[in-house]
Amino acid sequence: MMSILWLRVALGCYAVGLLYTLVALTRTREVLNRIALHSAYLGMIFHLVSLTESALSSGQTALASVQNVESVLGFLIMVVFMVVFLIYHTTSPGIVVFPLVFLLTLVAATGQQPLLSPQVHRGWLFTHIALILAGYAALVLSFGASLLYLIQERSLKSKKSGGILARLPALEVIDEIGFRSLLLGFPFMTLGLIVGTVLAQARFGHVNFFDPRIFLSIMMWAVYLLLLYTRWTAGWRGRRAAYLASGAFLAAVVAWAANTIHRFV
């Protein structure tokens, strides 16, 4: 399929970003920034072409297979990363973003899986998955910013600022990126869970909240709600918010794994 070909071209472009990540950990060069960014731009273009080709050729939503879910998530993470770059002019979150996007695209480029159950209404299914993936994409950026905050804070305390650490933005900027990414992702995640509940009710006639996939998704949502609450009401910033965001991301990974394993079973 042509969609796989374009996806593998995008994978090659993302591989340049992955190389940038490995090199940036030991040395700082502006030319690497430009090369990585241009490769990311090209990768996103080919990635979008792949998703469009997949949707047009199959006549079904491009999100309907397991691999395409990983592909769309990787694409959306790159979109959010580019938005952050255009606003804050920093590529430092790429240390987290590039390896993750490369891995997701690699999984998607290995082949295609059968479509999900045809009984599910495709329009609602598309809406549910698109909202969930948009939420995950933004929340990944929130975790990346939290991780960078902890690294930057530790480097400042130890008075070590060489290599990639010298190019990290100020702690306040990193904290703001994390908070705004959280604000962006949480509504998408919430709406996605609501639509998913409606789908489950329509398909099975009831919603089993003790189903591990549903239970873990709700717990993940609750942790992110707690994170938002503590930042708004208790004024949590900096290290405490970064630790909580990291824990919330771990909960999101567990929920994602539970749903992914179920698709393969």
C-alpha positions as CSV (number, residue, x, y, z in Angstrom):
1,M,0.0,0.0,0.0
2,M,1.2,3.5,-0.8
3,S,0.2,4.7,2.7
4,I,2.8,2.3,4.2
5,L,5.4,3.7,1.7
6,W,4.8,7.3,2.7
7,L,4.8,6.3,6.4
8,R,8.2,4.7,6.0
9,V,9.5,7.8,4.4
10,A,8.2,9.8,7.3
11,L,9.9,7.3,9.6
12,G,13.2,8.1,7.9
13,C,12.7,11.8,8.5
14,Y,11.8,11.1,12.2
15,A,15.0,9.1,12.4
16,V,17.0,12.3,11.8
17,G,15.2,13.8,14.7
18,L,16.1,10.7,16.8
19,L,19.7,11.2,15.8
20,Y,19.5,14.8,16.8
21,T,18.3,13.7,20.3
22,L,21.3,11.4,20.7
23,V,23.8,14.0,19.6
24,A,22.2,16.8,21.6
25,L,22.8,14.9,24.8
26,T,26.5,15.4,24.4
27,R,27.0,18.6,22.3
28,T,25.2,21.7,21.2
29,R,25.1,22.9,17.6
30,E,22.6,25.2,16.0
31,V,22.9,23.4,12.7
32,L,21.5,20.3,14.4
33,N,18.4,22.2,15.4
34,R,17.7,23.3,11.9
35,I,18.3,19.9,10.4
36,A,16.1,18.2,13.0
37,L,13.3,20.8,12.5
38,H,13.3,20.6,8.7
39,S,13.3,16.8,8.9
40,A,10.4,16.9,11.3
41,Y,8.5,19.2,8.9
42,L,9.0,16.8,6.1
43,G,8.2,13.8,8.3
44,M,4.9,15.4,9.2
45,I,4.0,16.1,5.6
46,F,4.7,12.5,4.5
47,H,2.9,11.3,7.7
48,L,-0.2,13.3,6.8
49,V,-0.1,12.0,3.2
50,S,0.1,8.4,4.6
51,L,-2.9,8.9,6.8
52,T,-4.9,10.5,4.0
53,E,-4.0,7.8,1.6
54,S,-4.9,5.1,4.1
55,A,-8.3,6.7,4.6
56,L,-9.0,7.2,0.9
57,S,-7.9,3.8,-0.2
58,S,-9.7,1.8,2.5
59,G,-12.9,3.9,2.5
60,Q,-12.8,3.6,6.2
61,T,-11.5,5.8,9.0
62,A,-7.7,5.9,9.2
63,L,-8.0,5.3,12.9
64,A,-9.7,1.9,12.6
65,S,-6.6,-0.3,12.9
66,V,-4.2,-0.7,15.8
67,Q,-1.2,0.5,13.9
68,N,-3.0,3.5,12.5
69,V,-3.9,4.5,16.1
70,E,-0.2,4.5,16.9
71,S,0.5,6.4,13.7
72,V,-2.1,9.1,14.4
73,L,-0.9,9.6,18.0
74,G,2.7,10.0,16.7
75,F,1.5,12.6,14.2
76,L,-0.5,14.6,16.7
77,I,2.4,14.6,19.2
78,M,4.6,16.1,16.4
79,V,1.8,18.7,15.7
80,V,1.7,19.8,19.4
81,F,5.5,19.9,19.5
82,M,5.6,22.2,16.5
83,V,3.0,24.5,18.1
84,V,5.2,24.7,21.2
85,F,8.2,25.5,19.1
86,L,6.4,28.3,17.2
87,I,5.3,29.8,20.5
88,Y,8.4,29.4,22.7
89,H,11.1,28.9,20.0
90,T,12.7,25.9,21.8
91,T,13.3,22.4,20.6
92,S,14.3,21.0,24.0
93,P,11.0,19.0,24.3
94,G,12.3,17.1,21.3
95,I,14.5,15.1,23.6
96,V,11.3,13.3,24.7
97,V,9.2,13.8,21.6
98,F,11.5,12.5,18.8
99,P,12.2,9.1,20.3
100,L,8.5,8.6,21.2
101,V,7.3,9.6,17.8
102,F,9.9,7.5,16.1
103,L,8.8,4.4,18.1
104,L,5.1,5.0,17.4
105,T,5.7,5.5,13.7
106,L,8.0,2.4,13.6
107,V,5.2,0.3,15.1
108,A,2.7,1.7,12.6
109,A,5.1,1.1,9.6
110,T,5.5,-2.6,10.3
111,G,2.1,-3.4,8.8
112,Q,-1.6,-3.1,9.2
113,Q,-4.0,-5.0,11.5
114,P,-7.6,-5.9,10.8
115,L,-10.3,-3.3,11.3
116,L,-12.2,-3.0,14.5
117,S,-15.8,-4.3,14.9
118,P,-18.0,-3.0,12.0
119,Q,-21.0,-2.8,14.4
120,V,-19.5,0.3,16.0
121,H,-20.7,3.5,14.3
122,R,-17.7,4.8,12.4
123,G,-18.5,8.5,13.0
124,W,-18.6,8.1,16.7
125,L,-15.6,5.8,16.7
126,F,-13.6,8.4,14.7
127,T,-14.6,11.1,17.2
128,H,-13.8,9.0,20.2
129,I,-10.3,7.9,19.0
130,A,-9.4,11.4,17.6
131,L,-10.3,13.1,20.9
132,I,-8.4,10.5,22.9
133,L,-5.3,10.7,20.7
134,A,-5.3,14.5,20.7
135,G,-5.5,14.4,24.5
136,Y,-2.6,11.9,24.7
137,A,-0.5,14.1,22.3
138,A,-0.9,17.2,24.5
139,L,-0.4,15.2,27.7
140,V,2.8,13.7,26.4
141,L,4.1,17.2,25.9
142,S,3.1,18.0,29.5
143,F,5.1,15.1,30.8
144,G,8.1,16.1,28.6
145,A,8.1,19.6,30.0
146,S,7.9,18.2,33.6
147,L,10.9,15.9,32.9
148,L,12.8,18.9,31.5
149,Y,11.9,21.0,34.5
150,L,13.4,18.4,36.9
151,I,16.5,18.1,34.8
152,Q,17.0,21.9,34.6
153,E,16.3,22.4,38.3
154,R,18.9,19.8,39.2
155,S,21.5,21.2,36.8
156,L,21.0,24.7,38.3
157,K,21.4,23.5,41.8
158,S,24.6,21.6,40.9
159,K,25.8,24.6,38.8
160,K,26.2,22.4,35.7
161,S,24.9,23.9,32.5
162,G,27.0,22.5,29.7
163,G,25.8,20.7,26.6
164,I,22.1,20.4,26.1
165,L,21.4,21.9,29.6
166,A,22.7,25.3,28.4
167,R,19.9,25.4,25.8
168,L,17.0,24.6,28.0
169,P,14.6,27.5,28.6
170,A,14.1,29.1,32.0
171,L,12.3,27.1,34.7
172,E,9.2,29.4,34.5
173,V,9.0,28.8,30.7
174,I,9.2,25.0,31.0
175,D,6.6,25.1,33.8
176,E,4.3,27.2,31.6
177,I,4.7,24.8,28.7
178,G,3.8,21.9,30.9
179,F,0.7,23.6,32.3
180,R,-0.6,24.9,29.0
181,S,-0.1,21.5,27.4
182,L,-2.1,20.0,30.3
183,L,-4.9,22.6,29.8
184,L,-5.0,21.7,26.1
185,G,-5.0,17.9,26.5
186,F,-7.4,17.5,29.5
187,P,-10.6,18.7,27.7
188,F,-9.8,16.4,24.7
189,M,-9.3,13.4,27.0
190,T,-12.5,14.2,28.9
191,L,-14.6,14.5,25.8
192,G,-13.0,11.3,24.4
193,L,-13.9,9.3,27.5
194,I,-17.5,10.6,27.4
195,V,-17.9,9.6,23.7
196,G,-16.3,6.2,24.5
197,T,-18.9,5.7,27.3
198,V,-21.7,6.5,24.9
199,L,-20.3,4.0,22.4
200,A,-20.1,1.3,25.0
201,Q,-23.6,2.0,26.1
202,A,-24.9,1.9,22.5
203,R,-23.0,-1.3,21.7
204,F,-23.4,-3.4,24.9
205,G,-26.5,-1.8,26.5
206,H,-24.5,-1.0,29.6
207,V,-21.1,0.3,30.8
208,N,-19.0,-2.0,32.9
209,F,-16.9,0.4,35.0
210,F,-15.0,-2.5,36.5
211,D,-13.6,-3.5,33.1
212,P,-9.8,-2.9,33.5
213,R,-9.6,-0.7,30.4
214,I,-12.5,1.5,31.5
215,F,-11.4,1.5,35.1
216,L,-7.8,2.4,34.3
217,S,-8.9,5.1,31.9
218,I,-11.1,6.7,34.5
219,M,-8.3,6.5,37.1
220,M,-5.9,8.2,34.6
221,W,-8.4,10.9,34.1
222,A,-8.9,11.4,37.8
223,V,-5.1,11.8,38.3
224,Y,-5.0,14.5,35.7
225,L,-8.0,16.2,37.3
226,L,-6.2,16.1,40.6
227,L,-3.1,17.7,38.9
228,L,-5.2,20.5,37.5
229,Y,-7.0,21.0,40.8
230,T,-3.7,21.3,42.8
231,R,-2.3,23.8,40.3
232,W,-5.4,26.0,40.3
233,T,-6.3,25.9,44.0
234,A,-3.2,25.0,45.9
235,G,-0.9,26.8,43.6
236,W,1.4,23.8,43.0
237,R,4.2,24.7,40.6
238,G,7.6,23.6,39.9
239,R,9.0,20.3,41.3
240,R,5.8,19.1,43.0
241,A,3.7,19.7,39.9
242,A,6.4,18.0,37.8
243,Y,6.4,14.9,40.0
244,L,2.6,14.7,39.9
245,A,2.6,15.1,36.1
246,S,5.1,12.3,35.8
247,G,2.9,10.0,37.9
248,A,-0.1,11.0,35.8
249,F,1.8,10.2,32.7
250,L,2.6,6.7,34.1
251,A,-1.1,6.2,34.7
252,A,-1.8,7.2,31.1
253,V,0.8,4.7,29.8
254,V,-0.9,1.9,31.9
255,A,-4.3,2.8,30.5
256,W,-3.0,3.0,27.0
257,A,-1.3,-0.4,27.4
258,A,-4.4,-2.0,28.7
259,N,-6.5,-0.8,25.7
260,T,-3.8,-1.8,23.2
261,I,-3.4,-5.3,24.6
262,H,-7.2,-5.7,24.4
263,R,-7.1,-5.0,20.6
264,F,-4.5,-7.7,20.0
265,V,-6.4,-10.3,22.1
